Amino acid sequence: MLWLEAVILGLVQGLTEFLPISSSAHLRIVGEFLPGAHDPGAGFTAITQLGTEAAVLVFFWRDIVRILKAWFSAVFGSGSHSDPDARMGWLIIIGTVPIVVLGLLLESYIESTFRSLWLVATMLIVFGIILGIADKVGKQAKPLEKLTIRDGIIYGFAQAMALIPGVSRSGGTITAGLLMGYTRYAAARYSFLLAIPAVFGSGFYKLYGAIGEQSGPYTMGQTMVATVVGFVVAYVIIGWFLDYISRNTYWLFVGYRVLLGLFVYIVLSFGIINA
């Protein structure tokens, strides 16, 4: 049954990682409804995110290679730091600093207190409403080329909020981008690129710590199966999501977040699942 659970959680991870609905919240919630009724754990979540983030590498491969070449050329060669791709490299580095620092400082809370389903449900609702407000009031005029260092830092702190399950890494950064006036597509695209170093750093850190041990209730083999499943599903979702938000608002996700949060409140209140 644990192998089947791993496949189910991999599907959930792949479906929700890049949507602004919090994959970590979904893994936490779905885990309580599986036969074992257990929290998959922060380690399992971080490792399976390696699969979904690998999908980003494949999907944006040309962009990533271009950014890396320009950045290395600017730092170690004769390239210009004003080159748009070199600037993007610096902005991704700058935007990653907050989540690295806060992730290390708050590690014990991330693995315990922050995983309370009461808190998860609250974050789903509160940040869902904030996303809706941002989508409504944001000017949605600035392309990604207008990204500044100040905006990159703000994006970074928004991403760091996702250390609390329910906030959503993509949801937090997209919300920040919309409030700063970026287009829906630009906010989503930078969100994907910004997540690469943070997710790989966190995932490999947890993977190193889990070598020879189980990642929560699941063995390393089961965790790897979930990671592979997540990769395949996420690759499909990225293309769909970018196409969807180019033509639609985020209100579908806002409504879903609020309803899911209320559902979790109800099942917790009746003792159907454990907080």
VENCORKA-V260060 format. One record per backbone hydrogen bond with DSSP energy under -1.0 kcal/mol. CO is the residue of the C=O (numbers start at 1). NH is the residue of the N-H. E is the energy in kcal/mol with one decimal. If there is no record, write none. Layout:
# VENCORKA-V260060
co = <CO | CO>
nh = <NH | NH>
e = <E | E>
This chain:
# VENCORKA-V260060
co = <1 | 2 | 3 | 4 | 5 | 6 | 7 | 8 | 9 | 10 | 11 | 12 | 13 | 19 | 22 | 23 | 24 | 25 | 26 | 27 | 30 | 31 | 34 | 41 | 42 | 43 | 44 | 45 | 47 | 48 | 49 | 50 | 51 | 53 | 54 | 55 | 56 | 58 | 60 | 61 | 62 | 63 | 64 | 65 | 66 | 67 | 68 | 69 | 70 | 71 | 72 | 73 | 73 | 80 | 83 | 84 | 85 | 86 | 87 | 88 | 89 | 90 | 91 | 93 | 96 | 97 | 98 | 99 | 100 | 101 | 102 | 106 | 107 | 109 | 112 | 113 | 116 | 117 | 118 | 119 | 120 | 121 | 122 | 123 | 125 | 126 | 127 | 128 | 129 | 130 | 131 | 132 | 133 | 134 | 142 | 143 | 144 | 148 | 149 | 150 | 151 | 152 | 153 | 154 | 155 | 156 | 157 | 159 | 160 | 161 | 164 | 168 | 169 | 170 | 171 | 172 | 173 | 174 | 175 | 176 | 177 | 178 | 181 | 181 | 183 | 184 | 185 | 186 | 187 | 188 | 189 | 190 | 191 | 195 | 196 | 197 | 198 | 199 | 200 | 201 | 202 | 203 | 204 | 205 | 206 | 210 | 214 | 215 | 218 | 219 | 220 | 221 | 222 | 223 | 224 | 225 | 226 | 227 | 228 | 229 | 230 | 231 | 232 | 233 | 234 | 235 | 236 | 237 | 238 | 239 | 240 | 241 | 244 | 244 | 250 | 251 | 252 | 253 | 254 | 255 | 256 | 257 | 258 | 259 | 260 | 261 | 262 | 263 | 264 | 265 | 266 | 267 | 267 | 268 | 275>
nh = <5 | 6 | 7 | 8 | 9 | 10 | 11 | 12 | 13 | 14 | 15 | 16 | 17 | 21 | 26 | 27 | 28 | 29 | 30 | 31 | 33 | 38 | 37 | 45 | 46 | 47 | 48 | 49 | 50 | 52 | 53 | 54 | 55 | 57 | 58 | 59 | 60 | 61 | 64 | 65 | 66 | 67 | 68 | 69 | 70 | 71 | 72 | 73 | 74 | 75 | 76 | 77 | 79 | 83 | 87 | 88 | 89 | 90 | 91 | 92 | 93 | 94 | 95 | 97 | 100 | 101 | 102 | 103 | 104 | 105 | 106 | 110 | 111 | 114 | 115 | 116 | 120 | 121 | 122 | 123 | 124 | 125 | 126 | 127 | 129 | 130 | 131 | 132 | 133 | 134 | 135 | 136 | 137 | 138 | 183 | 146 | 147 | 152 | 153 | 154 | 155 | 156 | 157 | 158 | 159 | 160 | 161 | 162 | 163 | 164 | 167 | 172 | 173 | 174 | 175 | 176 | 177 | 178 | 179 | 180 | 182 | 181 | 141 | 142 | 187 | 188 | 189 | 190 | 191 | 192 | 193 | 194 | 195 | 199 | 200 | 201 | 202 | 203 | 204 | 205 | 206 | 207 | 208 | 209 | 210 | 213 | 216 | 218 | 215 | 223 | 224 | 225 | 226 | 227 | 228 | 229 | 230 | 231 | 232 | 233 | 234 | 235 | 236 | 237 | 238 | 239 | 240 | 241 | 242 | 243 | 244 | 245 | 247 | 248 | 254 | 255 | 256 | 257 | 258 | 259 | 260 | 261 | 262 | 263 | 264 | 265 | 266 | 267 | 268 | 269 | 270 | 272 | 273 | 271 | 117>
e = <-2.7 | -2.2 | -1.8 | -2.4 | -2.7 | -2.0 | -2.2 | -2.3 | -2.7 | -2.5 | -2.4 | -2.0 | -1.9 | -2.3 | -1.7 | -2.6 | -2.0 | -2.6 | -3.1 | -2.0 | -1.4 | -1.4 | -1.7 | -2.0 | -2.5 | -2.4 | -2.4 | -1.4 | -1.5 | -1.2 | -2.5 | -1.6 | -1.2 | -1.7 | -2.0 | -2.6 | -3.0 | -1.0 | -2.9 | -2.6 | -2.2 | -2.4 | -2.6 | -2.5 | -2.2 | -2.4 | -2.8 | -2.1 | -2.0 | -2.3 | -3.0 | -1.2 | -2.0 | -1.2 | -2.8 | -2.0 | -2.0 | -2.0 | -2.7 | -2.2 | -1.8 | -2.9 | -2.3 | -1.0 | -1.6 | -2.4 | -2.7 | -1.8 | -1.8 | -2.1 | -2.4 | -2.4 | -1.6 | -2.7 | -1.8 | -1.7 | -2.4 | -2.6 | -1.8 | -2.6 | -2.2 | -1.9 | -2.9 | -2.2 | -2.3 | -2.0 | -1.9 | -2.0 | -2.3 | -2.7 | -2.4 | -1.5 | -2.9 | -2.2 | -2.2 | -1.7 | -1.9 | -2.4 | -2.2 | -2.1 | -2.8 | -2.0 | -2.2 | -2.1 | -2.5 | -1.9 | -1.1 | -1.6 | -1.9 | -1.9 | -2.0 | -3.0 | -2.1 | -2.7 | -2.2 | -2.1 | -2.5 | -2.6 | -2.3 | -1.5 | -2.6 | -1.4 | -2.4 | -2.9 | -2.6 | -2.0 | -2.6 | -2.3 | -1.6 | -2.0 | -2.0 | -3.1 | -1.4 | -3.1 | -2.3 | -2.3 | -2.5 | -3.0 | -2.5 | -1.8 | -2.4 | -2.5 | -2.5 | -1.7 | -1.3 | -2.6 | -1.3 | -1.3 | -1.8 | -2.3 | -2.3 | -1.9 | -2.0 | -1.9 | -2.3 | -2.4 | -2.3 | -1.8 | -1.9 | -2.2 | -2.6 | -1.9 | -1.1 | -1.9 | -2.4 | -1.0 | -1.7 | -3.0 | -2.4 | -1.8 | -2.5 | -2.7 | -1.4 | -1.4 | -1.9 | -2.5 | -1.8 | -2.5 | -2.2 | -2.4 | -2.7 | -2.6 | -2.3 | -2.3 | -2.4 | -2.1 | -2.2 | -2.5 | -2.1 | -2.4 | -1.9 | -2.2 | -1.0 | -1.3 | -1.7>
